[in-house]
Each structure stands twice: as structure tokens, then as C-alpha cells.
Amino acid sequence: MEEAKKNKQSYQPEVFTKRDALKQLLARSRYLLFKHQSKWTVSQKERADLLFPRYPLLVKAYNLSIRLGQIFTVCKDKKQGFKRLAIWYNDVESSGIDAFKTAQGPFKHIMNRS
């Protein structure tokens, strides 16, 4: 910072498409994280292509959340659903993402019975 003051240079953030800085890119990308990628608009796809390589943990969290939703929408058989939920549960354990531990809570007693 001292060096920048001496050189009278101000901070210039990295600018992406449509003149978005990283902070703006993150803010405008929040809606794509709630949708399955097949339902993304063209601009959401472009934002994901910029965002995901910079944040691999975000990709992991996005995939885990989409997979959890798919378990409840795709599985019609209870046994198959429990099997997929157990696999998802193990993947959450190995991901190290603390936010998913909250989502795991209601399923712990079910998974311990299996």
C-alpha cells in the first residue's frame, strides 16, 4: 500500500466481461448457484465459466447441493434414495465443507441405522 501511495497508483481490480470486477461477478452469480446448470441462461453460463475455475471449493459445494436435490426429485424408491443419500453423506464428510454439516444433521440417525 505504501508503494502504491508513493507511485500514486490506485488499485485496479481485475475486470471480466461486461465490465464486472470480481466482487460484482460473485454478487451476480448467486442466482446460478440455485439452479441446475441445464437451466442456466447464457450469461449465467459465462459467469460460471469465469467463477468456477477461480473457486474450486464453490464447484464442490454447488455439485453437492445439486446432487442432494436430485436425490429427492429423481429417486422414487426408498431403498435407492437411502443408498444415494448415504453416498452423498460420505461425500459431504470428505469434502470438508462445514456448511453441509448442518444439512447432514437430520440424516445422521437414518444413516446410522443402515
Backbone bond lengths (Angstrom), bond angles and torsions (degrees), N, CA, C in turn:
res aa  C-N    CA-C-N  psi(-1)  N-CA   C-N-CA  omega(-1)  CA-C   N-CA-C  phi
1 M - - - 1.422 - - 1.521 110.37 -
2 E 1.318 115.76 -41.80 1.457 120.52 178.86 1.525 110.56 -60.10
3 E 1.315 114.76 -42.66 1.463 119.52 -179.73 1.522 111.24 -64.50
4 A 1.308 116.18 -38.36 1.464 120.38 178.69 1.520 110.75 -65.79
5 K 1.333 116.80 -37.52 1.461 120.34 177.64 1.518 110.54 -65.17
6 K 1.330 116.66 -40.65 1.462 120.51 179.80 1.519 110.97 -64.07
7 N 1.310 115.91 -41.61 1.458 120.46 -178.84 1.529 112.21 -84.67
8 K 1.325 116.82 -2.29 1.467 123.44 -179.37 1.520 111.89 54.99
9 Q 1.321 114.99 37.65 1.452 120.37 176.28 1.514 108.73 -102.85
10 S 1.285 116.84 136.28 1.453 120.00 175.62 1.526 108.60 -97.71
11 Y 1.309 114.49 159.72 1.461 120.62 -179.73 1.517 109.20 -66.98
12 Q 1.312 115.92 131.03 1.458 122.47 176.90 1.523 108.28 -117.56
13 P 1.338 117.24 105.49 1.462 118.74 -178.90 1.519 111.30 -68.63
14 E 1.326 114.96 155.84 1.456 120.47 175.45 1.524 108.36 -64.00
15 V 1.317 116.70 131.23 1.457 121.21 -177.46 1.525 108.79 -110.19
16 F 1.334 115.02 132.59 1.453 121.66 -178.47 1.520 109.35 -103.70
17 T 1.306 116.43 -165.63 1.460 120.46 179.36 1.522 110.31 -60.37
18 K 1.291 115.63 153.29 1.468 123.27 -179.85 1.529 111.83 58.10
19 R 1.311 116.14 26.77 1.469 123.67 176.11 1.523 113.83 60.39
20 D 1.316 117.85 30.41 1.465 122.28 176.78 1.515 109.98 -85.56
21 A 1.320 116.56 132.10 1.460 120.94 167.60 1.534 106.44 -83.45
22 L 1.319 117.49 171.60 1.465 121.17 -176.53 1.528 111.63 -58.04
23 K 1.320 116.62 -42.53 1.463 120.46 -179.63 1.534 110.59 -62.04
24 Q 1.308 117.34 -41.41 1.464 121.22 178.03 1.525 111.02 -68.17
25 L 1.322 115.74 -38.96 1.459 120.22 178.04 1.524 110.45 -60.62
26 L 1.331 116.55 -43.63 1.463 120.75 178.36 1.531 110.94 -63.13
27 A 1.321 116.83 -44.32 1.467 120.29 -178.64 1.525 111.45 -65.09
28 R 1.301 117.28 -40.08 1.462 120.55 -177.68 1.523 113.05 -80.03
29 S 1.314 116.78 -10.89 1.466 120.68 -179.01 1.517 112.82 -92.09
30 R 1.308 117.76 -5.72 1.472 118.88 -174.05 1.522 112.88 -61.69
31 Y 1.326 117.74 -33.11 1.464 119.23 -177.59 1.524 112.50 -72.25
32 L 1.311 117.60 -29.89 1.467 119.10 178.92 1.526 111.03 -69.39
33 L 1.319 116.77 -23.33 1.456 120.16 -179.87 1.527 112.79 -73.56
34 F 1.333 116.85 -15.24 1.462 120.73 179.14 1.520 112.39 -94.17
35 K 1.317 117.63 -6.02 1.457 122.02 -176.05 1.521 111.06 -112.96
36 H 1.309 115.15 154.22 1.455 120.00 170.11 1.522 107.24 -69.79
37 Q 1.316 117.04 144.42 1.453 119.55 -174.89 1.529 113.15 -62.29
38 S 1.305 118.26 -21.70 1.464 120.48 176.91 1.528 111.85 -69.35
39 K 1.329 116.91 -16.32 1.463 121.10 -179.39 1.530 113.18 -105.00
40 W 1.340 116.73 7.21 1.461 120.39 178.63 1.522 110.89 -69.53
41 T 1.319 115.55 146.30 1.458 120.37 171.57 1.526 108.02 -78.90
42 V 1.310 116.90 173.76 1.464 121.01 179.60 1.528 110.35 -61.70
43 S 1.319 116.92 -43.78 1.470 119.29 -179.38 1.528 111.57 -67.82
44 Q 1.332 118.05 -33.95 1.459 120.24 176.43 1.523 110.76 -67.24
45 K 1.318 117.15 -37.63 1.469 121.26 176.24 1.525 110.16 -62.63
46 E 1.334 116.90 -43.37 1.470 120.96 178.01 1.521 111.15 -61.91
47 R 1.329 116.19 -42.59 1.469 119.52 179.33 1.525 111.05 -65.39
48 A 1.332 117.15 -41.15 1.464 120.56 178.49 1.525 110.50 -62.71
49 D 1.328 117.22 -38.51 1.462 121.07 178.84 1.526 111.64 -64.87
50 L 1.308 117.46 -28.87 1.466 121.45 176.78 1.526 111.75 -84.01
51 L 1.315 116.02 -37.32 1.458 121.71 -172.27 1.525 113.96 -80.55
52 F 1.325 117.07 -48.22 1.453 120.83 -172.61 1.537 114.55 -61.82
53 P 1.335 120.41 -39.49 1.474 117.68 176.90 1.531 113.61 -63.64
54 R 1.321 117.34 -26.81 1.464 121.14 -179.61 1.530 112.36 -82.49
55 Y 1.337 117.28 -23.45 1.456 122.05 -176.34 1.526 110.81 -131.21
56 P 1.326 118.00 79.15 1.476 120.27 -178.32 1.535 112.92 -62.78
57 L 1.325 118.13 -29.50 1.455 120.33 178.01 1.534 110.51 -68.13
58 L 1.314 116.88 -32.45 1.459 121.49 176.27 1.526 110.78 -65.62
59 V 1.313 116.64 -38.41 1.469 121.08 176.96 1.525 109.71 -62.71
60 K 1.322 115.88 -43.53 1.464 120.77 -179.92 1.527 110.59 -62.89
61 A 1.332 117.04 -43.98 1.465 121.18 179.14 1.524 110.70 -66.12
62 Y 1.322 117.14 -41.03 1.469 120.70 178.59 1.524 110.34 -60.81
63 N 1.316 116.85 -47.23 1.468 120.62 -179.02 1.527 112.13 -63.73
64 L 1.326 117.15 -39.45 1.465 120.18 177.87 1.528 111.20 -63.93
65 S 1.314 116.65 -42.26 1.467 118.69 -178.46 1.526 111.41 -69.16
66 I 1.315 117.25 -38.70 1.468 120.68 177.75 1.531 110.04 -64.74
67 R 1.334 116.56 -41.95 1.466 120.12 179.59 1.525 111.59 -63.28
68 L 1.330 116.99 -38.22 1.463 119.42 178.79 1.523 110.00 -64.06
69 G 1.301 116.84 -43.93 1.463 120.01 177.95 1.514 112.46 -61.73
70 Q 1.329 116.29 -38.40 1.462 120.46 -179.87 1.526 112.09 -66.83
71 I 1.312 116.28 -31.98 1.469 119.33 178.29 1.523 109.66 -59.37
72 F 1.312 116.27 -42.34 1.461 120.19 -176.70 1.519 113.50 -80.80
73 T 1.318 117.98 -21.62 1.463 119.41 179.89 1.519 113.08 -95.83
74 V 1.317 118.19 -31.00 1.465 121.83 -174.02 1.526 112.13 -92.70
75 C 1.317 117.26 -43.26 1.468 120.75 -173.83 1.523 110.87 -74.17
76 K 1.306 115.34 121.99 1.459 121.43 176.64 1.524 111.13 -102.12
77 D 1.319 115.78 -23.05 1.462 122.41 -179.53 1.530 108.98 -94.12
78 K 1.312 116.89 129.10 1.462 122.64 -177.63 1.529 112.01 -60.29
79 K 1.315 116.27 -42.10 1.464 121.02 -178.91 1.525 111.01 -63.94
80 Q 1.321 116.30 -44.92 1.462 121.05 178.62 1.535 110.12 -64.60
81 G 1.324 116.96 -39.58 1.459 121.43 178.49 1.518 111.87 -62.23
82 F 1.336 116.83 -44.59 1.458 120.40 178.19 1.527 111.59 -63.51
83 K 1.329 116.30 -38.05 1.468 120.23 179.28 1.529 110.08 -63.49
84 R 1.342 116.11 -47.97 1.467 119.74 179.41 1.522 111.62 -66.07
85 L 1.324 117.16 -35.18 1.454 121.17 177.94 1.526 111.08 -66.60
86 A 1.324 117.53 -36.67 1.464 121.55 177.08 1.529 110.52 -65.95
87 I 1.324 116.55 -40.58 1.473 120.08 177.61 1.524 109.89 -65.05
88 W 1.344 116.28 -43.52 1.467 121.02 178.11 1.520 110.07 -61.00
89 Y 1.321 116.17 -43.20 1.459 122.31 179.33 1.531 110.94 -58.33
90 N 1.323 117.17 -44.29 1.468 121.30 178.03 1.528 111.57 -64.83
91 D 1.326 115.88 -38.62 1.464 119.63 178.41 1.524 111.69 -66.34
92 V 1.330 116.91 -35.80 1.465 120.71 176.39 1.521 109.64 -65.67
93 E 1.320 116.68 -43.19 1.466 121.06 178.21 1.523 111.16 -57.26
94 S 1.330 116.98 -43.58 1.463 120.34 -176.95 1.528 112.84 -80.97
95 S 1.331 117.72 -15.40 1.470 119.87 -178.10 1.524 112.67 -72.38
96 G 1.323 116.30 -32.05 1.457 119.63 -178.52 1.518 113.65 77.23
97 I 1.323 118.22 14.72 1.458 121.64 178.88 1.527 108.17 -91.41
98 D 1.325 115.96 109.89 1.457 121.28 -174.02 1.526 112.94 -63.97
99 A 1.312 117.98 -30.52 1.464 120.75 -177.84 1.526 111.48 -61.12
100 F 1.311 117.98 -29.18 1.462 120.95 -179.43 1.521 112.37 -79.03
101 K 1.301 117.14 -15.73 1.460 119.65 178.57 1.527 110.07 -63.08
102 T 1.329 117.11 -31.59 1.457 121.64 176.47 1.525 110.06 -65.38
103 A 1.325 116.15 -42.24 1.466 120.39 179.41 1.523 111.18 -69.16
104 Q 1.317 116.73 -26.65 1.454 120.47 179.50 1.516 112.21 -71.22
105 G 1.317 116.43 -31.27 1.457 122.34 -173.28 1.516 115.43 -43.36
106 P 1.337 118.23 -56.17 1.469 118.87 -177.94 1.526 113.91 -62.66
107 F 1.320 118.10 -19.86 1.458 121.14 -175.34 1.520 113.07 -96.46
108 K 1.342 117.68 -9.86 1.464 120.42 -176.18 1.524 112.08 -59.05
109 H 1.310 117.57 -45.74 1.474 119.32 -177.76 1.527 111.10 -67.25
110 I 1.321 117.86 -31.61 1.459 121.54 178.39 1.531 109.72 -70.43
111 M 1.326 116.62 -42.98 1.450 120.60 -177.11 1.531 111.33 -70.46
112 N 1.313 116.85 -30.54 1.474 119.91 179.61 1.527 111.92 -71.26
113 R 1.327 116.97 -24.31 1.469 120.81 178.67 1.524 111.85 -77.03
114 S 1.327 116.66 -28.49 1.472 120.44 -173.21 1.493 112.46 -70.19
